[in-house]
Amino acid sequence: MLIYNMTMNVDESIHLKWKNWVSEHYIPSMLNTNKFSKVLVTQVLGNEEIVGLTYSIQFTAPTESHLEAFKEAHQAKVESKFQQFKGEVVFFSSVLKVVSEH
């Protein structure tokens, strides 16, 4: 199992607008790719040096082939939608491999 992780730092002035957009558009568009089985949204705490609010949105992919298919067919299109928040949201993606669950 793999996790496609999006870490986003959001300017506080647009926080509520961004949060609504994530819930109403971003997450549904990611799930509609049929490449992910679940989503976990978390807020990163404890780093007072960073301006804004930081979130991690984790999409679980059942197999590596699901993730690769997402990257090839959907990643660029989905990430281009962040352009509406240019200068207000900084983001990067990473892939995590689940080693064990307890």
Buried (B, 14 or more C-beta within 10 A) or exposed (E): BBBBBBBBBBBEEBBEEBBEBBEEEBBEEBBEBEBBEEBEEEEEEEEEEEEBBBBBBBBBBEEEEBBEBBBEEBBEEBEEEBEEBEEBBBBEBEEEEEEEEE
